[in-house]
Amino acid sequence: MSLTDKDLNEKGLTDKFLNDIEGHLLLAATREEGRTAAARFSAPLHWLTDAQRGEVERRFEAEYLALARVSWQHTTERAGRLRDEYEATYRALRRRLLAAWLLTCAVALGVLVVCLA
């Protein structure tokens, strides 16, 4: 069974759609974590008014999201660098393996020629 261009396009769209959903879920979970952390942070600050507490929690949540975004960007950049390193290592390994295989074939052919001569 072969994949057509239509199948590949639909798979690409499906992958993008699933990645978008995953991103939205991750963002929603991070926002909830930020709200929880903000509430935990402001809970012992009894002298704050409700309006002040709300402002502190909003700022805390915004900072939490900003830090998470920076962390995700660093992770993405590191993953890209690692992918490049692994691809380079794989290409080098493939070249060495091909060279070893060609050398083995050349030696085997040389032995065969000597034995038949």
Biopython code that builds the backbone (N, CA, C, O; Angstrom):
import numpy as np
from Bio.PDB.StructureBuilder import StructureBuilder

atoms = [
    (1, "MET", "N", (0.843, -1.169, 0.000)),
    (1, "MET", "CA", (0.000, 0.000, 0.000)),
    (1, "MET", "C", (0.891, 1.235, 0.000)),
    (1, "MET", "O", (1.763, 1.373, 0.857)),
    (2, "SER", "N", (0.677, 2.125, -0.948)),
    (2, "SER", "CA", (1.505, 3.319, -1.029)),
    (2, "SER", "C", (0.699, 4.545, -0.635)),
    (2, "SER", "O", (-0.524, 4.583, -0.764)),
    (3, "LEU", "N", (1.412, 5.530, -0.160)),
    (3, "LEU", "CA", (0.777, 6.782, 0.226)),
    (3, "LEU", "C", (0.752, 7.726, -0.966)),
    (3, "LEU", "O", (1.751, 7.874, -1.670)),
    (4, "THR", "N", (-0.367, 8.350, -1.185)),
    (4, "THR", "CA", (-0.473, 9.347, -2.242)),
    (4, "THR", "C", (-0.144, 10.713, -1.679)),
    (4, "THR", "O", (-0.016, 10.886, -0.467)),
    (5, "ASP", "N", (-0.008, 11.689, -2.577)),
    (5, "ASP", "CA", (0.239, 13.065, -2.125)),
    (5, "ASP", "C", (-0.894, 13.536, -1.223)),
    (5, "ASP", "O", (-0.671, 14.268, -0.258)),
    (6, "LYS", "N", (-2.114, 13.106, -1.548)),
    (6, "LYS", "CA", (-3.265, 13.501, -0.732)),
    (6, "LYS", "C", (-3.120, 12.945, 0.684)),
    (6, "LYS", "O", (-3.376, 13.648, 1.661)),
    (7, "ASP", "N", (-2.707, 11.672, 0.790)),
    (7, "ASP", "CA", (-2.526, 11.054, 2.108)),
    (7, "ASP", "C", (-1.436, 11.783, 2.896)),
    (7, "ASP", "O", (-1.584, 12.044, 4.090)),
    (8, "LEU", "N", (-0.339, 12.107, 2.204)),
    (8, "LEU", "CA", (0.753, 12.800, 2.882)),
    (8, "LEU", "C", (0.318, 14.184, 3.333)),
    (8, "LEU", "O", (0.660, 14.621, 4.432)),
    (9, "ASN", "N", (-0.437, 14.874, 2.484)),
    (9, "ASN", "CA", (-0.921, 16.206, 2.834)),
    (9, "ASN", "C", (-1.868, 16.127, 4.025)),
    (9, "ASN", "O", (-1.779, 16.936, 4.949)),
    (10, "GLU", "N", (-2.782, 15.145, 4.004)),
    (10, "GLU", "CA", (-3.709, 14.985, 5.127)),
    (10, "GLU", "C", (-2.954, 14.614, 6.397)),
    (10, "GLU", "O", (-3.295, 15.091, 7.479)),
    (11, "LYS", "N", (-1.934, 13.772, 6.280)),
    (11, "LYS", "CA", (-1.148, 13.411, 7.452)),
    (11, "LYS", "C", (-0.426, 14.628, 7.996)),
    (11, "LYS", "O", (-0.378, 14.831, 9.209)),
    (12, "GLY", "N", (0.137, 15.441, 7.112)),
    (12, "GLY", "CA", (0.804, 16.666, 7.536)),
    (12, "GLY", "C", (-0.161, 17.607, 8.231)),
    (12, "GLY", "O", (0.171, 18.207, 9.253)),
    (13, "LEU", "N", (-1.353, 17.733, 7.676)),
    (13, "LEU", "CA", (-2.359, 18.585, 8.302)),
    (13, "LEU", "C", (-2.799, 18.017, 9.640)),
    (13, "LEU", "O", (-3.006, 18.760, 10.600)),
    (14, "THR", "N", (-2.940, 16.705, 9.701)),
    (14, "THR", "CA", (-3.326, 16.063, 10.953)),
    (14, "THR", "C", (-2.250, 16.268, 12.007)),
    (14, "THR", "O", (-2.555, 16.573, 13.160)),
    (15, "ASP", "N", (-0.991, 16.101, 11.615)),
    (15, "ASP", "CA", (0.114, 16.314, 12.560)),
    (15, "ASP", "C", (0.138, 17.746, 13.059)),
    (15, "ASP", "O", (0.346, 17.989, 14.248)),
    (16, "LYS", "N", (-0.077, 18.704, 12.150)),
    (16, "LYS", "CA", (-0.092, 20.116, 12.542)),
    (16, "LYS", "C", (-1.255, 20.376, 13.488)),
    (16, "LYS", "O", (-1.106, 21.072, 14.492)),
    (17, "PHE", "N", (-2.406, 19.815, 13.165)),
    (17, "PHE", "CA", (-3.582, 19.992, 14.013)),
    (17, "PHE", "C", (-3.333, 19.420, 15.409)),
    (17, "PHE", "O", (-3.654, 20.056, 16.413)),
    (18, "LEU", "N", (-2.765, 18.229, 15.463)),
    (18, "LEU", "CA", (-2.468, 17.614, 16.759)),
    (18, "LEU", "C", (-1.415, 18.409, 17.529)),
    (18, "LEU", "O", (-1.509, 18.542, 18.750)),
    (19, "ASN", "N", (-0.418, 18.934, 16.825)),
    (19, "ASN", "CA", (0.588, 19.775, 17.483)),
    (19, "ASN", "C", (-0.045, 21.046, 18.038)),
    (19, "ASN", "O", (0.297, 21.489, 19.134)),
    (20, "ASP", "N", (-0.974, 21.634, 17.272)),
    (20, "ASP", "CA", (-1.668, 22.836, 17.760)),
    (20, "ASP", "C", (-2.477, 22.532, 19.002)),
    (20, "ASP", "O", (-2.456, 23.303, 19.961)),
    (21, "ILE", "N", (-3.191, 21.413, 18.996)),
    (21, "ILE", "CA", (-3.983, 21.028, 20.166)),
    (21, "ILE", "C", (-3.074, 20.805, 21.365)),
    (21, "ILE", "O", (-3.373, 21.255, 22.471)),
    (22, "GLU", "N", (-1.959, 20.107, 21.143)),
    (22, "GLU", "CA", (-1.015, 19.857, 22.225)),
    (22, "GLU", "C", (-0.472, 21.171, 22.787)),
    (22, "GLU", "O", (-0.319, 21.319, 23.999)),
    (23, "GLY", "N", (-0.183, 22.114, 21.902)),
    (23, "GLY", "CA", (0.300, 23.421, 22.338)),
    (23, "GLY", "C", (-0.723, 24.157, 23.181)),
    (23, "GLY", "O", (-0.385, 24.741, 24.211)),
    (24, "HIS", "N", (-1.978, 24.129, 22.744)),
    (24, "HIS", "CA", (-3.036, 24.795, 23.514)),
    (24, "HIS", "C", (-3.230, 24.134, 24.879)),
    (24, "HIS", "O", (-3.419, 24.819, 25.884)),
    (25, "LEU", "N", (-3.183, 22.814, 24.910)),
    (25, "LEU", "CA", (-3.331, 22.111, 26.188)),
    (25, "LEU", "C", (-2.159, 22.408, 27.115)),
    (25, "LEU", "O", (-2.346, 22.589, 28.319)),
    (26, "LEU", "N", (-0.963, 22.458, 26.562)),
    (26, "LEU", "CA", (0.211, 22.781, 27.366)),
    (26, "LEU", "C", (0.114, 24.196, 27.921)),
    (26, "LEU", "O", (0.442, 24.432, 29.084)),
    (27, "LEU", "N", (-0.333, 25.131, 27.100)),
    (27, "LEU", "CA", (-0.487, 26.512, 27.550)),
    (27, "LEU", "C", (-1.560, 26.610, 28.629)),
    (27, "LEU", "O", (-1.374, 27.311, 29.623)),
    (28, "ALA", "N", (-2.682, 25.914, 28.443)),
    (28, "ALA", "CA", (-3.745, 25.937, 29.452)),
    (28, "ALA", "C", (-3.263, 25.344, 30.777)),
    (28, "ALA", "O", (-3.555, 25.878, 31.847)),
    (29, "ALA", "N", (-2.536, 24.254, 30.697)),
    (29, "ALA", "CA", (-2.011, 23.635, 31.921)),
    (29, "ALA", "C", (-1.011, 24.563, 32.611)),
    (29, "ALA", "O", (-0.998, 24.662, 33.838)),
    (30, "THR", "N", (-0.183, 25.237, 31.829)),
    (30, "THR", "CA", (0.798, 26.160, 32.407)),
    (30, "THR", "C", (0.111, 27.358, 33.035)),
    (30, "THR", "O", (0.526, 27.832, 34.092)),
    (31, "ARG", "N", (-0.940, 27.851, 32.389)),
    (31, "ARG", "CA", (-1.706, 28.962, 32.985)),
    (31, "ARG", "C", (-2.311, 28.539, 34.319)),
    (31, "ARG", "O", (-2.280, 29.294, 35.291)),
    (32, "GLU", "N", (-2.854, 27.342, 34.359)),
    (32, "GLU", "CA", (-3.447, 26.847, 35.610)),
    (32, "GLU", "C", (-2.370, 26.703, 36.686)),
    (32, "GLU", "O", (-2.597, 27.052, 37.845)),
    (33, "GLU", "N", (-1.208, 26.194, 36.307)),
    (33, "GLU", "CA", (-0.096, 26.097, 37.261)),
    (33, "GLU", "C", (0.294, 27.482, 37.760)),
    (33, "GLU", "O", (0.570, 27.669, 38.945)),
    (34, "GLY", "N", (0.314, 28.449, 36.851)),
    (34, "GLY", "CA", (0.647, 29.820, 37.222)),
    (34, "GLY", "C", (-0.364, 30.405, 38.187)),
    (34, "GLY", "O", (0.006, 31.066, 39.158)),
    (35, "ARG", "N", (-1.648, 30.163, 37.920)),
    (35, "ARG", "CA", (-2.696, 30.651, 38.837)),
    (35, "ARG", "C", (-2.553, 30.011, 40.214)),
    (35, "ARG", "O", (-2.662, 30.685, 41.238)),
    (36, "THR", "N", (-2.311, 28.714, 40.227)),
    (36, "THR", "CA", (-2.157, 28.004, 41.503)),
    (36, "THR", "C", (-0.947, 28.529, 42.265)),
    (36, "THR", "O", (-1.020, 28.764, 43.471)),
    (37, "ALA", "N", (0.163, 28.712, 41.562)),
    (37, "ALA", "CA", (1.370, 29.229, 42.212)),
    (37, "ALA", "C", (1.153, 30.659, 42.705)),
    (37, "ALA", "O", (1.636, 31.029, 43.775)),
    (38, "ALA", "N", (0.429, 31.459, 41.928)),
    (38, "ALA", "CA", (0.152, 32.839, 42.333)),
    (38, "ALA", "C", (-0.712, 32.877, 43.591)),
    (38, "ALA", "O", (-0.462, 33.668, 44.500)),
    (39, "ALA", "N", (-1.728, 32.021, 43.637)),
    (39, "ALA", "CA", (-2.591, 31.964, 44.824)),
    (39, "ALA", "C", (-1.789, 31.506, 46.039)),
    (39, "ALA", "O", (-1.956, 32.037, 47.137)),
    (40, "ARG", "N", (-0.924, 30.523, 45.839)),
    (40, "ARG", "CA", (-0.086, 30.028, 46.930)),
    (40, "ARG", "C", (0.878, 31.116, 47.411)),
    (40, "ARG", "O", (1.141, 31.240, 48.607)),
    (41, "PHE", "N", (1.401, 31.903, 46.463)),
    (41, "PHE", "CA", (2.328, 32.975, 46.808)),
    (41, "PHE", "C", (1.627, 34.091, 47.588)),
    (41, "PHE", "O", (2.173, 34.611, 48.561)),
    (42, "SER", "N", (0.428, 34.449, 47.161)),
    (42, "SER", "CA", (-0.255, 35.584, 47.787)),
    (42, "SER", "C", (-1.025, 35.209, 49.050)),
    (42, "SER", "O", (-1.452, 36.093, 49.794)),
    (43, "ALA", "N", (-1.208, 33.926, 49.302)),
    (43, "ALA", "CA", (-1.988, 33.496, 50.472)),
    (43, "ALA", "C", (-1.429, 34.022, 51.795)),
    (43, "ALA", "O", (-2.221, 34.483, 52.617)),
    (44, "PRO", "N", (-0.134, 33.986, 52.052)),
    (44, "PRO", "CA", (0.350, 34.474, 53.345)),
    (44, "PRO", "C", (0.398, 36.004, 53.454)),
    (44, "PRO", "O", (0.691, 36.534, 54.526)),
    (45, "LEU", "N", (0.119, 36.707, 52.378)),
    (45, "LEU", "CA", (0.161, 38.169, 52.395)),
    (45, "LEU", "C", (-1.204, 38.709, 52.829)),
    (45, "LEU", "O", (-1.966, 39.230, 52.014)),
    (46, "HIS", "N", (-1.498, 38.577, 54.114)),
    (46, "HIS", "CA", (-2.827, 38.904, 54.645)),
    (46, "HIS", "C", (-3.146, 40.391, 54.578)),
    (46, "HIS", "O", (-4.319, 40.763, 54.554)),
    (47, "TRP", "N", (-2.133, 41.249, 54.548)),
    (47, "TRP", "CA", (-2.376, 42.685, 54.585)),
    (47, "TRP", "C", (-2.843, 43.248, 53.244)),
    (47, "TRP", "O", (-3.242, 44.410, 53.173)),
    (48, "LEU", "N", (-2.800, 42.443, 52.182)),
    (48, "LEU", "CA", (-3.229, 42.918, 50.869)),
    (48, "LEU", "C", (-4.749, 42.986, 50.789)),
    (48, "LEU", "O", (-5.453, 42.140, 51.340)),
    (49, "THR", "N", (-5.240, 44.008, 50.094)),
    (49, "THR", "CA", (-6.681, 44.065, 49.822)),
    (49, "THR", "C", (-6.978, 43.071, 48.711)),
    (49, "THR", "O", (-6.059, 42.548, 48.079)),
    (50, "ASP", "N", (-8.242, 42.811, 48.474)),
    (50, "ASP", "CA", (-8.614, 41.874, 47.408)),
    (50, "ASP", "C", (-8.113, 42.362, 46.046)),
    (50, "ASP", "O", (-7.645, 41.572, 45.226)),
    (51, "ALA", "N", (-8.220, 43.681, 45.817)),
    (51, "ALA", "CA", (-7.757, 44.235, 44.544)),
    (51, "ALA", "C", (-6.237, 44.085, 44.416)),
    (51, "ALA", "O", (-5.735, 43.735, 43.348)),
    (52, "GLN", "N", (-5.514, 44.347, 45.493)),
    (52, "GLN", "CA", (-4.065, 44.198, 45.465)),
    (52, "GLN", "C", (-3.668, 42.746, 45.279)),
    (52, "GLN", "O", (-2.753, 42.433, 44.518)),
    (53, "ARG", "N", (-4.368, 41.859, 45.984)),
    (53, "ARG", "CA", (-4.089, 40.429, 45.850)),
    (53, "ARG", "C", (-4.321, 39.977, 44.404)),
    (53, "ARG", "O", (-3.522, 39.227, 43.843)),
    (54, "GLY", "N", (-5.413, 40.438, 43.814)),
    (54, "GLY", "CA", (-5.700, 40.098, 42.416)),
    (54, "GLY", "C", (-4.621, 40.590, 41.477)),
    (54, "GLY", "O", (-4.218, 39.877, 40.558)),
    (55, "GLU", "N", (-4.148, 41.819, 41.705)),
    (55, "GLU", "CA", (-3.082, 42.385, 40.870)),
    (55, "GLU", "C", (-1.783, 41.597, 41.039)),
    (55, "GLU", "O", (-1.105, 41.301, 40.055)),
    (56, "VAL", "N", (-1.434, 41.257, 42.284)),
    (56, "VAL", "CA", (-0.229, 40.458, 42.536)),
    (56, "VAL", "C", (-0.346, 39.113, 41.832)),
    (56, "VAL", "O", (0.609, 38.650, 41.209)),
    (57, "GLU", "N", (-1.501, 38.494, 41.930)),
    (57, "GLU", "CA", (-1.686, 37.180, 41.295)),
    (57, "GLU", "C", (-1.632, 37.290, 39.779)),
    (57, "GLU", "O", (-1.059, 36.418, 39.126)),
    (58, "ARG", "N", (-2.215, 38.342, 39.197)),
    (58, "ARG", "CA", (-2.154, 38.518, 37.741)),
    (58, "ARG", "C", (-0.704, 38.709, 37.282)),
    (58, "ARG", "O", (-0.276, 38.114, 36.293)),
    (59, "ARG", "N", (0.041, 39.540, 38.006)),
    (59, "ARG", "CA", (1.446, 39.769, 37.637)),
    (59, "ARG", "C", (2.282, 38.511, 37.811)),
    (59, "ARG", "O", (3.134, 38.205, 36.978)),
    (60, "PHE", "N", (2.038, 37.783, 38.892)),
    (60, "PHE", "CA", (2.767, 36.543, 39.140)),
    (60, "PHE", "C", (2.490, 35.554, 38.009)),
    (60, "PHE", "O", (3.410, 34.930, 37.480)),
    (61, "GLU", "N", (1.211, 35.416, 37.643)),
    (61, "GLU", "CA", (0.849, 34.489, 36.566)),
    (61, "GLU", "C", (1.493, 34.901, 35.249)),
    (61, "GLU", "O", (1.984, 34.050, 34.507)),
    (62, "ALA", "N", (1.497, 36.203, 34.949)),
    (62, "ALA", "CA", (2.118, 36.680, 33.710)),
    (62, "ALA", "C", (3.616, 36.375, 33.705)),
    (62, "ALA", "O", (4.163, 35.948, 32.687)),
    (63, "GLU", "N", (4.270, 36.591, 34.831)),
    (63, "GLU", "CA", (5.707, 36.298, 34.924)),
    (63, "GLU", "C", (5.963, 34.795, 34.798)),
    (63, "GLU", "O", (6.928, 34.373, 34.160)),
    (64, "TYR", "N", (5.104, 34.004, 35.403)),
    (64, "TYR", "CA", (5.210, 32.547, 35.338)),
    (64, "TYR", "C", (5.124, 32.093, 33.875)),
    (64, "TYR", "O", (5.920, 31.267, 33.428)),
    (65, "LEU", "N", (4.150, 32.643, 33.133)),
    (65, "LEU", "CA", (3.998, 32.285, 31.717)),
    (65, "LEU", "C", (5.197, 32.742, 30.894)),
    (65, "LEU", "O", (5.653, 32.028, 30.001)),
    (66, "ALA", "N", (5.707, 33.935, 31.197)),
    (66, "ALA", "CA", (6.870, 34.434, 30.458)),
    (66, "ALA", "C", (8.079, 33.534, 30.690)),
    (66, "ALA", "O", (8.808, 33.214, 29.751)),
    (67, "LEU", "N", (8.290, 33.129, 31.933)),
    (67, "LEU", "CA", (9.415, 32.231, 32.230)),
    (67, "LEU", "C", (9.233, 30.872, 31.563)),
    (67, "LEU", "O", (10.196, 30.294, 31.058)),
    (68, "ALA", "N", (8.010, 30.363, 31.557)),
    (68, "ALA", "CA", (7.743, 29.081, 30.897)),
    (68, "ALA", "C", (8.016, 29.192, 29.396)),
    (68, "ALA", "O", (8.594, 28.287, 28.796)),
    (69, "ARG", "N", (7.600, 30.301, 28.800)),
    (69, "ARG", "CA", (7.825, 30.500, 27.360)),
    (69, "ARG", "C", (9.321, 30.532, 27.052)),
    (69, "ARG", "O", (9.769, 29.909, 26.090)),
    (70, "VAL", "N", (10.087, 31.249, 27.856)),
    (70, "VAL", "CA", (11.545, 31.306, 27.659)),
    (70, "VAL", "C", (12.148, 29.913, 27.809)),
    (70, "VAL", "O", (13.026, 29.522, 27.040)),
    (71, "SER", "N", (11.675, 29.176, 28.794)),
    (71, "SER", "CA", (12.165, 27.811, 29.005)),
    (71, "SER", "C", (11.853, 26.932, 27.795)),
    (71, "SER", "O", (12.700, 26.155, 27.354)),
    (72, "TRP", "N", (10.643, 27.055, 27.263)),
    (72, "TRP", "CA", (10.271, 26.266, 26.083)),
    (72, "TRP", "C", (11.130, 26.647, 24.880)),
    (72, "TRP", "O", (11.526, 25.781, 24.100)),
    (73, "GLN", "N", (11.418, 27.934, 24.728)),
    (73, "GLN", "CA", (12.256, 28.361, 23.609)),
    (73, "GLN", "C", (13.671, 27.808, 23.741)),
    (73, "GLN", "O", (14.262, 27.364, 22.757)),
    (74, "HIS", "N", (14.211, 27.836, 24.955)),
    (74, "HIS", "CA", (15.546, 27.260, 25.170)),
    (74, "HIS", "C", (15.534, 25.760, 24.875)),
    (74, "HIS", "O", (16.469, 25.234, 24.272)),
    (75, "THR", "N", (14.486, 25.087, 25.297)),
    (75, "THR", "CA", (14.377, 23.644, 25.041)),
    (75, "THR", "C", (14.304, 23.366, 23.545)),
    (75, "THR", "O", (14.934, 22.429, 23.054)),
    (76, "THR", "N", (13.541, 24.172, 22.825)),
    (76, "THR", "CA", (13.421, 24.006, 21.374)),
    (76, "THR", "C", (14.762, 24.228, 20.687)),
    (76, "THR", "O", (15.154, 23.463, 19.806)),
    (77, "GLU", "N", (15.463, 25.283, 21.100)),
    (77, "GLU", "CA", (16.772, 25.562, 20.506)),
    (77, "GLU", "C", (17.753, 24.427, 20.800)),
    (77, "GLU", "O", (18.500, 24.006, 19.916)),
    (78, "ARG", "N", (17.751, 23.938, 22.021)),
    (78, "ARG", "CA", (18.657, 22.840, 22.394)),
    (78, "ARG", "C", (18.311, 21.577, 21.614)),
    (78, "ARG", "O", (19.201, 20.860, 21.160)),
    (79, "ALA", "N", (17.016, 21.308, 21.461)),
    (79, "ALA", "CA", (16.605, 20.125, 20.693)),
    (79, "ALA", "C", (17.081, 20.238, 19.254)),
    (79, "ALA", "O", (17.514, 19.247, 18.666)),
    (80, "GLY", "N", (17.007, 21.439, 18.677)),
    (80, "GLY", "CA", (17.497, 21.638, 17.311)),
    (80, "GLY", "C", (18.992, 21.397, 17.204)),
    (80, "GLY", "O", (19.467, 20.760, 16.263)),
    (81, "ARG", "N", (19.735, 21.920, 18.190)),
    (81, "ARG", "CA", (21.189, 21.696, 18.183)),
    (81, "ARG", "C", (21.518, 20.211, 18.336)),
    (81, "ARG", "O", (22.395, 19.690, 17.647)),
    (82, "LEU", "N", (20.813, 19.539, 19.238)),
    (82, "LEU", "CA", (21.053, 18.101, 19.416)),
    (82, "LEU", "C", (20.716, 17.321, 18.153)),
    (82, "LEU", "O", (21.448, 16.406, 17.776)),
    (83, "ARG", "N", (19.610, 17.677, 17.496)),
    (83, "ARG", "CA", (19.230, 17.003, 16.254)),
    (83, "ARG", "C", (20.327, 17.173, 15.220)),
    (83, "ARG", "O", (20.693, 16.218, 14.535)),
    (84, "ASP", "N", (20.855, 18.393, 15.103)),
    (84, "ASP", "CA", (21.943, 18.630, 14.145)),
    (84, "ASP", "C", (23.172, 17.800, 14.489)),
    (84, "ASP", "O", (23.798, 17.222, 13.601)),
    (85, "GLU", "N", (23.522, 17.736, 15.776)),
    (85, "GLU", "CA", (24.679, 16.945, 16.199)),
    (85, "GLU", "C", (24.466, 15.463, 15.897)),
    (85, "GLU", "O", (25.366, 14.798, 15.383)),
    (86, "TYR", "N", (23.277, 14.944, 16.215)),
    (86, "TYR", "CA", (23.005, 13.529, 15.965)),
    (86, "TYR", "C", (22.998, 13.223, 14.472)),
    (86, "TYR", "O", (23.480, 12.171, 14.051)),
    (87, "GLU", "N", (22.453, 14.136, 13.671)),
    (87, "GLU", "CA", (22.446, 13.910, 12.229)),
    (87, "GLU", "C", (23.871, 13.895, 11.681)),
    (87, "GLU", "O", (24.194, 13.070, 10.827)),
    (88, "ALA", "N", (24.720, 14.792, 12.160)),
    (88, "ALA", "CA", (26.116, 14.815, 11.710)),
    (88, "ALA", "C", (26.830, 13.534, 12.123)),
    (88, "ALA", "O", (27.582, 12.959, 11.337)),
    (89, "THR", "N", (26.597, 13.091, 13.344)),
    (89, "THR", "CA", (27.209, 11.840, 13.817)),
    (89, "THR", "C", (26.718, 10.658, 12.995)),
    (89, "THR", "O", (27.499, 9.774, 12.643)),
    (90, "TYR", "N", (25.418, 10.639, 12.688)),
    (90, "TYR", "CA", (24.857, 9.550, 11.894)),
    (90, "TYR", "C", (25.457, 9.534, 10.491)),
    (90, "TYR", "O", (25.797, 8.471, 9.972)),
    (91, "ARG", "N", (25.589, 10.717, 9.873)),
    (91, "ARG", "CA", (26.181, 10.780, 8.528)),
    (91, "ARG", "C", (27.627, 10.287, 8.550)),
    (91, "ARG", "O", (28.050, 9.557, 7.654)),
    (92, "ALA", "N", (28.386, 10.687, 9.577)),
    (92, "ALA", "CA", (29.786, 10.240, 9.688)),
    (92, "ALA", "C", (29.848, 8.730, 9.877)),
    (92, "ALA", "O", (30.683, 8.059, 9.271)),
    (93, "LEU", "N", (28.979, 8.201, 10.705)),
    (93, "LEU", "CA", (28.940, 6.751, 10.924)),
    (93, "LEU", "C", (28.580, 6.018, 9.638)),
    (93, "LEU", "O", (29.159, 4.980, 9.319)),
    (94, "ARG", "N", (27.625, 6.567, 8.910)),
    (94, "ARG", "CA", (27.232, 5.950, 7.646)),
    (94, "ARG", "C", (28.386, 5.955, 6.650)),
    (94, "ARG", "O", (28.600, 4.970, 5.944)),
    (95, "ARG", "N", (29.137, 7.069, 6.589)),
    (95, "ARG", "CA", (30.296, 7.129, 5.684)),
    (95, "ARG", "C", (31.346, 6.097, 6.073)),
    (95, "ARG", "O", (31.897, 5.409, 5.214)),
    (96, "ARG", "N", (31.621, 5.991, 7.376)),
    (96, "ARG", "CA", (32.620, 5.009, 7.831)),
    (96, "ARG", "C", (32.165, 3.586, 7.527)),
    (96, "ARG", "O", (32.964, 2.750, 7.105)),
    (97, "LEU", "N", (30.895, 3.318, 7.740)),
    (97, "LEU", "CA", (30.364, 1.982, 7.470)),
    (97, "LEU", "C", (30.450, 1.651, 5.985)),
    (97, "LEU", "O", (30.812, 0.534, 5.614)),
    (98, "LEU", "N", (30.119, 2.618, 5.137)),
    (98, "LEU", "CA", (30.216, 2.413, 3.693)),
    (98, "LEU", "C", (31.667, 2.183, 3.285)),
    (98, "LEU", "O", (31.947, 1.307, 2.467)),
    (99, "ALA", "N", (32.588, 2.957, 3.845)),
    (99, "ALA", "CA", (34.013, 2.783, 3.532)),
    (99, "ALA", "C", (34.489, 1.403, 3.968)),
    (99, "ALA", "O", (35.219, 0.740, 3.231)),
    (100, "ALA", "N", (34.086, 0.965, 5.152)),
    (100, "ALA", "CA", (34.483, -0.362, 5.635)),
    (100, "ALA", "C", (33.904, -1.449, 4.738)),
    (100, "ALA", "O", (34.583, -2.433, 4.440)),
    (101, "TRP", "N", (32.673, -1.284, 4.313)),
    (101, "TRP", "CA", (32.033, -2.276, 3.447)),
    (101, "TRP", "C", (32.736, -2.334, 2.100)),
    (101, "TRP", "O", (32.990, -3.418, 1.574)),
    (102, "LEU", "N", (33.050, -1.163, 1.537)),
    (102, "LEU", "CA", (33.756, -1.143, 0.252)),
    (102, "LEU", "C", (35.145, -1.758, 0.371)),
    (102, "LEU", "O", (35.582, -2.479, -0.526)),
    (103, "LEU", "N", (35.840, -1.481, 1.465)),
    (103, "LEU", "CA", (37.162, -2.060, 1.685)),
    (103, "LEU", "C", (37.055, -3.579, 1.817)),
    (103, "LEU", "O", (37.872, -4.312, 1.260)),
    (104, "THR", "N", (36.053, -4.047, 2.550)),
    (104, "THR", "CA", (35.846, -5.491, 2.704)),
    (104, "THR", "C", (35.571, -6.146, 1.358)),
    (104, "THR", "O", (36.107, -7.213, 1.058)),
    (105, "CYS", "N", (34.732, -5.503, 0.547)),
    (105, "CYS", "CA", (34.434, -6.046, -0.786)),
    (105, "CYS", "C", (35.698, -6.071, -1.657)),
    (105, "CYS", "O", (35.941, -7.036, -2.381)),
    (106, "ALA", "N", (36.494, -5.007, -1.579)),
    (106, "ALA", "CA", (37.726, -4.946, -2.378)),
    (106, "ALA", "C", (38.699, -6.037, -1.953)),
    (106, "ALA", "O", (39.310, -6.687, -2.801)),
    (107, "VAL", "N", (38.849, -6.242, -0.638)),
    (107, "VAL", "CA", (39.737, -7.295, -0.144)),
    (107, "VAL", "C", (39.212, -8.662, -0.563)),
    (107, "VAL", "O", (39.985, -9.514, -1.001)),
    (108, "ALA", "N", (37.909, -8.880, -0.432)),
    (108, "ALA", "CA", (37.324, -10.174, -0.825)),
    (108, "ALA", "C", (37.516, -10.412, -2.325)),
    (108, "ALA", "O", (37.826, -11.525, -2.750)),
    (109, "LEU", "N", (37.331, -9.379, -3.106)),
    (109, "LEU", "CA", (37.532, -9.519, -4.554)),
    (109, "LEU", "C", (39.003, -9.802, -4.878)),
    (109, "LEU", "O", (39.312, -10.607, -5.757)),
    (110, "GLY", "N", (39.906, -9.128, -4.152)),
    (110, "GLY", "CA", (41.339, -9.376, -4.357)),
    (110, "GLY", "C", (41.696, -10.798, -4.001)),
    (110, "GLY", "O", (42.444, -11.442, -4.736)),
    (111, "VAL", "N", (41.184, -11.312, -2.889)),
    (111, "VAL", "CA", (41.448, -12.702, -2.485)),
    (111, "VAL", "C", (40.896, -13.656, -3.502)),
    (111, "VAL", "O", (41.540, -14.655, -3.821)),
    (112, "LEU", "N", (39.697, -13.374, -4.034)),
    (112, "LEU", "CA", (39.076, -14.223, -5.034)),
    (112, "LEU", "C", (39.908, -14.244, -6.307)),
    (112, "LEU", "O", (40.108, -15.304, -6.899)),
    (113, "VAL", "N", (40.389, -13.097, -6.729)),
    (113, "VAL", "CA", (41.212, -13.023, -7.942)),
    (113, "VAL", "C", (42.515, -13.797, -7.755)),
    (113, "VAL", "O", (42.959, -14.498, -8.664)),
    (114, "VAL", "N", (43.127, -13.670, -6.575)),
    (114, "VAL", "CA", (44.379, -14.381, -6.312)),
    (114, "VAL", "C", (44.117, -15.884, -6.279)),
    (114, "VAL", "O", (44.915, -16.657, -6.808)),
    (115, "CYS", "N", (43.031, -16.304, -5.676)),
    (115, "CYS", "CA", (42.729, -17.747, -5.580)),
    (115, "CYS", "C", (42.394, -18.344, -6.944)),
    (115, "CYS", "O", (42.736, -19.496, -7.208)),
    (116, "LEU", "N", (41.746, -17.598, -7.794)),
    (116, "LEU", "CA", (41.376, -18.102, -9.117)),
    (116, "LEU", "C", (42.528, -18.020, -10.118)),
    (116, "LEU", "O", (42.480, -18.668, -11.164)),
    (117, "ALA", "N", (43.541, -17.248, -9.817)),
    (117, "ALA", "CA", (44.649, -17.074, -10.774)),
    (117, "ALA", "C", (45.616, -18.223, -10.742)),
    (117, "ALA", "O", (46.597, -18.225, -11.486)),
]
sb = StructureBuilder()
sb.init_structure("model")
sb.init_model(0)
sb.init_chain("A")
sb.init_seg("    ")
for serial, (resi, resn, name, xyz) in enumerate(atoms, 1):
    if name == "N":
        sb.init_residue(resn, " ", resi, " ")
    sb.init_atom(name, np.array(xyz, "f"), 0.0, 1.0, " ", f" {name:<3s}", serial, name[0])
structure = sb.get_structure()
